[in-house]
Amino acid sequence: QVQLVESGGGLVQAGGSLRLSCAASGRAISSYYMGWFRQAPAKEREFVAAISWSGGSTYAADSVKGRFTISRDNGKNTVYLQMNSLKPEDTAVYYCAAARFYSGSYYYNPLRYDYWGQGTQVTVSS
């Protein structure tokens, strides 16, 4: 019912910035918590950031706090991840996800998300 397409990934030097976009179609994302996750080779998928229905609450993993910012534009049906001060350890495939929660208590858990994008590669060189 919801299709998600990420874009904006690429190759960047350490210290640089990228902005990822997640364009949704099928249904309005205003009914969904939205999250970003990432997965590096040989590692499990990990939580990066999440945002509540209207953007009133945001959450970020300790590893990216102060560097990454999640935002949403429900009018454009799009979610963003602004990534600054990138480090080589940020290299991963980044996934956008949507969850129709009754509450925001499980924003960090990938198993609680219902829809996923195809992922976009972010590579940070040293």
C-alpha positions as CSV (number, residue, x, y, z in Angstrom):
1,Q,0.0,0.0,0.0
2,V,3.0,2.3,0.5
3,Q,5.9,2.4,-1.8
4,L,9.1,4.1,-0.7
5,V,12.0,5.1,-2.9
6,E,15.3,6.5,-1.5
7,S,17.6,8.8,-3.4
8,G,20.6,11.0,-2.7
9,G,23.3,8.5,-1.8
10,G,26.7,8.5,-3.3
11,L,30.4,8.8,-2.6
12,V,31.6,11.6,-0.3
13,Q,34.9,12.4,1.5
14,A,35.0,12.2,5.3
15,G,33.7,15.5,6.8
16,G,31.3,16.0,3.9
17,S,27.6,16.1,3.7
18,L,24.7,14.3,1.9
19,R,21.0,14.6,2.0
20,L,18.9,11.5,1.5
21,S,15.3,11.7,0.3
22,C,12.6,9.1,0.7
23,A,9.6,9.7,-1.7
24,A,6.4,7.8,-0.8
25,S,3.5,6.9,-3.0
26,G,0.3,4.9,-2.6
27,R,-0.8,6.5,0.7
28,A,-0.1,9.7,2.6
29,I,2.7,9.3,5.0
30,S,1.0,11.5,7.6
31,S,-0.4,8.3,9.1
32,Y,3.0,6.7,9.6
33,Y,6.0,7.0,11.8
34,M,9.0,7.2,9.5
35,G,12.5,5.9,10.1
36,W,15.9,5.5,8.6
37,F,18.0,2.4,9.1
38,R,21.4,1.4,7.7
39,Q,23.2,-1.9,7.1
40,A,26.9,-2.3,6.5
41,P,28.5,-5.4,5.2
42,A,28.6,-8.3,7.7
43,K,26.5,-6.3,10.1
44,E,22.8,-6.3,11.1
45,R,20.5,-3.6,10.2
46,E,20.6,-0.8,12.7
47,F,18.5,2.2,13.7
48,V,19.6,5.6,12.6
49,A,16.7,8.0,13.1
50,A,12.9,8.2,13.4
51,I,10.2,10.9,13.3
52,S,6.7,11.1,14.5
53,W,3.5,11.7,12.4
54,S,3.7,15.5,12.2
55,G,7.4,15.8,13.1
56,G,6.8,16.8,16.7
57,S,9.2,14.1,18.0
58,T,12.5,13.0,16.5
59,Y,14.9,10.3,17.7
60,A,18.5,9.5,16.6
61,A,21.0,6.8,17.4
62,D,23.9,7.9,19.7
63,S,26.3,7.3,16.8
64,V,24.7,10.0,14.7
65,K,23.4,12.5,17.2
66,G,24.6,16.0,16.4
67,R,25.5,15.0,12.9
68,F,22.3,13.6,11.3
69,T,18.9,15.3,11.2
70,I,15.6,13.6,10.1
71,S,12.7,15.7,8.8
72,R,9.5,15.2,6.9
73,D,7.3,17.2,4.6
74,N,3.9,15.6,4.6
75,G,2.7,17.9,1.9
76,K,5.4,16.5,-0.4
77,N,5.0,13.0,1.0
78,T,8.7,12.9,1.5
79,V,11.1,12.2,4.4
80,Y,14.7,13.5,4.5
81,L,17.9,12.6,6.3
82,Q,20.5,15.4,6.4
83,M,23.9,13.9,7.1
84,N,26.8,16.2,8.0
85,S,30.3,15.5,9.2
86,L,30.3,12.1,7.6
87,K,32.7,9.5,8.8
88,P,34.0,6.3,7.1
89,E,32.0,4.2,9.6
90,D,28.8,5.8,8.2
91,T,29.3,3.7,5.0
92,A,26.3,1.5,4.6
93,V,23.1,1.0,2.6
94,Y,20.5,3.3,4.0
95,Y,16.9,2.3,4.1
96,C,13.7,4.3,4.6
97,A,10.9,2.7,6.4
98,A,7.3,3.4,7.4
99,A,5.3,2.1,10.5
100,R,1.7,2.5,11.4
101,F,2.2,2.5,15.2
102,Y,-0.4,3.0,17.8
103,S,2.3,4.7,19.8
104,G,5.9,5.7,19.1
105,S,7.4,3.3,21.7
106,Y,9.1,1.0,19.2
107,Y,10.6,3.5,16.8
108,Y,14.0,1.9,17.1
109,N,12.9,-1.7,16.2
110,P,13.0,-2.6,12.5
111,L,10.6,-5.4,13.0
112,R,7.9,-2.9,13.9
113,Y,8.1,-1.2,10.5
114,D,5.6,-2.3,7.7
115,Y,7.1,-0.9,4.5
116,W,10.7,-0.5,3.3
117,G,12.5,1.2,0.4
118,Q,15.1,-0.5,-1.8
119,G,18.0,1.3,-0.1
120,T,20.6,3.7,-1.3
121,Q,24.4,3.3,-1.0
122,V,26.4,5.8,1.0
123,T,30.1,5.5,0.9
124,V,32.4,7.8,2.9
125,S,36.1,7.7,2.0
126,S,39.0,8.6,4.2
